[in-house]
Amino acid sequence: MVEDGKQHGSLDRQQVFRSLYLHMVEAVALYELVCDQGGQPVNYRILDANPQFRRYFGIESQVLVGKLATEVFGTAVPPHLAEIAPIALGGQAANFESHLEFTDRHYDVSVVPLGTGQFATIFLDITERKRNEQALRESEWFLQRSQMVGRIGSYRFSMATGTWTNSPGLDEVFGLPPDFKRDLAGWLSLVHPEDRESMQRHILDDVQRAGANFDRRYRIFRPMDGALRWVHGLGELEKDPSGRPVFMIGTIQDVTDSMTREQMLRSSEDIFRRIFELFPGPVTLAETDGTILNCNEEFCRVVGYSRQEMIGRRTSAFSTWLDPSQRELMYNEVGKGRNVDWLEFKMRRSDGQVRNMQISARPFELEGRTAVLGVGRDITELRSLEQQMLHSQKLESLGILAGGIAHDFNNLLTGILGNADLARAEMSPLAPSRASLEGIETAARRAADLCRQLLAYSGRGRFIVEPISLQELVEEMGHLLSVSISKKVVLKYHFSQGLPAVEADATQIRQVIMNLIVNASEAIGERSGVISVTIGLAHCDAGYLKGCLGADYMQEGDYVYVEVADTGQGIQGTNLNRIFDPFFSTKFTGRGLGLAAVLGIVRGHHGAIKVYSEPGRGTTFKLLFPATESAARKPETKPVAAIAQEITAKILLADDEETIRNLGRRMLVRAGFEVVVAADGREAIERFAAAVESFDLVILDLTMPHFDGESCFRELRQLKPSVQVILSSGYNEQDIVNRFAGKGLAGFIQKPYTSEELLTKIREVLGK
């Protein structure tokens, strides 16, 4: 430097160096070697030290200057004497690291020779750097070890060269030998052939061209052992300022075990999901407050709601399935860890249909809380079948009872009506007791009508069965029906054309129609109303027939139906199931046999009944009769041909009731017949066999001890094939028709009968 024409000399440089010496961040000290008598260095003395040196070692400068190294550092041998002495004696400057134990710090030490045994040391504290290096080494070791344990490796892929470098962990994952070629082709050679094309397309299109990050699970074959493994690769792109991908850095982890577990879990979930869906009954998983978490398709089908409508909502939001007490019972029990087995309740579907259901509930642990697993079953059909079975059993039992009562009553009524008839015939028209006898006859006939209704209920009420047209039958009854109903009621007819015939007894069907029309009129009462009579043809499948009364053994097919509908007050639900029970009536004076007889007649014709009723809106009775291909014959009453009174004959009368035997003998003797009586079937056969040719006619009771009417009839026909036999019974003709069809039975007379009815039947048979 030149200033005012003067050039500064060495004094200025010394000041500069001194200033640097004093303010350096490094600790600097000047030394001289101390040698023994043999000239060997044994120590060194401190000549000077800068302030930083004092701060490094915490020693004041006045204490340092002139002190030996052993005095300052407190060691037997000065630190690094062996390395420093050659340098101080004329060697080259050197640099080394030093760890001074008394300071527990690390230094980078530079030793500079100054000549004549003097030297300088420059200390730089590298303790933090050494700690960072140690932490980095530990971190690298931890990373490598973690990658090995986690079966994961890292890589760096160059887009420009198509090559990649990787951590040791990736060699372990891929099973790579040291000489493996680490480029794109090499990586693709590891990928499973079935995944290779899609992976290559993903790298070229999605990553390199579109700049998307890499995230794929794929299969590889390890070169070292040929094992098939699943790996999960992740990669993030490093881009240059223009946005062009330069590198991709990422990790690849062996996920074979987790993929295997996932596949097993998916397989297990799929199996249980299929079981859940294919389970034949409704299944739900719900919170303890009734909120549905999941349900199967069968549950949705039963309740009539979709899965989307059900999940996340409470069952009470759709309908009142369980009443509050049942719901509280079930959820409380399940909440306490107890099971609930087959709780029965009624459920209303989305379409309003009410179904009978049962539910079995179990506590279900779900993510740390208790849920309810419910398995249900629809028992509507079961309950319906049970009701039908019970009703059928009830009908059968009551039918047998009614038939037996009717039969026995008819036997008793035969004696009452017959004796009254004879007494009236034998007394003077002016006799005072004649009116009493007529009253007895009237009461007996009303009792006989009651017995006929009982027989009708029991299904034994048909007499003459032939193909008839229901439309023609109802049309013929038109006037009678009109006068049988209230004048405020309008009777309307709706008949289909070309209907097939039905096999039926016209008299019994008339009774059914009349009974339903009168009931409909009474249901309307004094109000104005309409009764509609509809006749048509319907094809009824098994499902429809299940809902019909009396259709236990009916098959799917075509049925002619008669529908009687009224706009009356309807039938209360509690009464609807009892209207066909005998002796049940809501009328003050009713006997409760009208609809019971209707059901019996319909069942006797192999038909069925379906009833629809709504309180306040009316009732509809629909009767189904099997259609027949036979041509219909117009129902008519055949007049009995007039038969001469002068017929004489010898008659065998067999009956186990003494009253009826005596009555019958009196009736027949009074009419001029010769009569022989028998108390049972065996006696009848003996008396007939004693004079076979002398008997013109036999009257047999159907039910007798020893030999009943059927057995006796066979014996009589063997003794005399041409014998004329009339059967008599408290049951009706249908039983006889079924039992004696084609066997040559001459006739039938039902008890109770009058003298005129008996003689008419005898003359009809003998007149043939």
HUWOSUL-V72626 format. One record per backbone hydrogen bond with DSSP energy under -0.5 kcal/mol. CO is the residue of the C=O (numbers start at 1). NH is the residue of the N-H. If there is no record, write none. Layout:
BEGIN
<<CO NH> <CO NH>>
END
This chain:
BEGIN
<<1 8> <3 6> <6 3> <9 12> <9 13> <10 14> <11 15> <12 16> <13 17> <14 18> <15 19> <16 20> <17 21> <18 22> <19 23> <20 24> <26 28> <27 123> <28 50> <29 121> <30 47> <30 48> <31 119> <32 45> <33 35> <34 42> <34 43> <36 39> <40 36> <43 34> <44 69> <45 32> <45 47> <46 66> <48 30> <50 53> <50 54> <51 55> <52 56> <53 57> <54 58> <54 59> <60 63> <60 64> <61 65> <64 67> <67 46> <68 72> <69 73> <70 74> <78 81> <80 84> <81 85> <82 86> <83 87> <84 87> <84 88> <85 89> <86 91> <87 90> <87 91> <88 117> <94 111> <96 109> <98 100> <98 107> <99 101> <100 103> <100 104> <100 105> <105 100> <106 126> <106 127> <107 98> <107 109> <108 124> <109 96> <110 112> <110 122> <111 94> <112 120> <115 118> <117 33> <118 114> <118 115> <119 31> <120 112> <121 29> <121 123> <122 110> <123 27> <124 108> <124 126> <126 130> <127 131> <128 132> <129 133> <130 134> <131 135> <132 136> <133 137> <134 138> <135 139> <136 140> <137 141> <138 142> <139 143> <140 144> <141 145> <142 146> <143 147> <144 148> <145 149> <146 150> <147 152> <148 151> <151 254> <153 252> <154 167> <155 250> <156 165> <157 159> <157 248> <158 162> <162 184> <163 158> <165 156> <167 170> <167 171> <168 172> <169 173> <170 174> <171 175> <171 176> <174 223> <175 224> <177 180> <180 182> <181 183> <182 164> <183 187> <184 188> <185 189> <186 190> <187 190> <187 191> <190 221> <192 195> <192 196> <193 197> <195 199> <196 200> <197 201> <198 202> <199 203> <200 204> <201 205> <201 206> <202 206> <202 207> <203 208> <204 209> <205 210> <206 212> <207 211> <214 235> <216 233> <218 231> <219 192> <220 229> <222 226> <227 222> <227 229> <229 220> <230 255> <230 256> <231 218> <231 233> <232 253> <233 216> <234 251> <235 214> <236 249> <237 239> <238 246> <238 247> <240 243> <244 240> <246 159> <246 160> <247 238> <248 157> <249 236> <250 155> <251 234> <252 153> <253 232> <253 255> <255 259> <256 260> <257 261> <258 262> <259 263> <260 264> <261 265> <262 266> <263 267> <264 268> <265 269> <266 270> <267 271> <268 272> <269 273> <270 274> <271 275> <272 276> <273 277> <274 278> <275 279> <282 376> <283 296> <284 374> <285 293> <285 294> <286 372> <287 290> <290 315> <291 287> <292 312> <294 285> <296 300> <297 301> <298 302> <299 303> <300 304> <300 305> <303 350> <306 310> <307 311> <310 313> <313 292> <314 317> <315 318> <315 319> <319 321> <323 326> <323 327> <324 328> <325 329> <326 330> <327 331> <328 332> <329 333> <330 334> <331 335> <332 336> <333 338> <334 337> <340 342> <340 361> <343 359> <345 357> <347 349> <347 355> <349 352> <353 349> <355 347> <355 357> <356 379> <356 380> <357 345> <358 377> <359 343> <360 375> <361 340> <362 373> <364 371> <366 369> <369 366> <369 371> <371 364> <371 373> <372 286> <372 374> <373 362> <374 284> <375 360> <377 358> <377 379> <379 383> <380 384> <381 385> <382 386> <383 387> <384 388> <385 389> <386 390> <387 391> <388 392> <389 393> <390 394> <391 395> <392 396> <393 397> <394 398> <395 399> <396 400> <397 401> <398 402> <399 403> <400 404> <401 405> <402 406> <403 407> <404 408> <405 409> <406 410> <407 411> <408 412> <409 413> <410 414> <411 415> <412 416> <413 417> <414 418> <415 419> <416 420> <417 421> <418 422> <419 423> <420 424> <421 425> <422 426> <423 427> <428 431> <431 434> <432 435> <433 437> <434 438> <435 439> <436 440> <437 441> <438 442> <439 443> <440 444> <441 445> <442 446> <443 447> <444 448> <445 449> <446 450> <447 451> <448 452> <449 453> <450 454> <451 455> <452 456> <453 457> <454 458> <455 460> <456 459> <462 734> <463 465> <464 506> <466 504> <467 633> <468 470> <468 502> <469 473> <470 474> <471 475> <472 476> <473 477> <475 478> <477 481> <478 482> <479 483> <480 484> <481 484> <482 485> <486 489> <488 529> <490 492> <490 531> <492 533> <494 535> <501 628> <502 468> <502 504> <504 466> <504 506> <505 509> <506 510> <507 511> <508 512> <509 513> <510 514> <511 515> <512 516> <513 517> <514 518> <515 519> <516 520> <517 521> <518 522> <519 523> <520 524> <521 525> <523 569> <524 527> <529 490> <530 567> <531 492> <532 534> <532 565> <533 494> <534 563> <535 496> <536 561> <538 540> <538 559> <539 541> <540 557> <541 545> <542 546> <543 547> <544 547> <545 548> <548 551> <549 609> <551 554> <557 540> <558 627> <559 538> <560 625> <561 536> <562 564> <562 623> <563 534> <563 565> <564 621> <565 532> <566 619> <569 616> <572 575> <572 576> <573 577> <575 578> <575 579> <578 581> <581 584> <583 585> <587 590> <592 583> <592 584> <593 597> <594 598> <595 599> <596 600> <597 601> <598 602> <599 603> <600 604> <601 605> <602 605> <602 607> <603 606> <608 624> <609 549> <610 622> <612 620> <614 617> <614 618> <618 614> <619 566> <620 612> <620 622> <621 564> <621 623> <622 610> <623 562> <624 608> <625 560> <626 503> <628 501> <630 501> <636 638> <637 639> <644 647> <649 651> <649 674> <650 696> <650 697> <651 653> <651 676> <652 654> <652 699> <653 678> <654 701> <656 658> <657 661> <658 662> <659 663> <660 664> <661 665> <662 666> <663 667> <664 668> <665 669> <666 670> <667 671> <668 673> <669 672> <674 651> <676 653> <678 655> <680 684> <681 685> <682 686> <683 687> <684 688> <685 689> <686 690> <687 691> <688 691> <689 692> <691 694> <691 695> <692 695> <696 724> <697 652> <698 700> <698 726> <699 654> <700 728> <702 704> <702 709> <702 710> <705 681> <705 707> <707 681> <708 712> <709 713> <710 714> <711 715> <712 716> <713 717> <714 718> <715 719> <716 720> <720 723> <723 725> <724 698> <725 727> <725 746> <725 747> <726 700> <727 749> <728 702> <729 751> <732 735> <732 736> <733 737> <734 738> <735 739> <736 740> <737 741> <740 743> <740 745> <747 727> <749 729> <754 758> <755 759> <756 760> <757 761> <758 762> <759 763> <760 764> <761 765> <762 766> <763 767> <764 768> <765 768>>
END
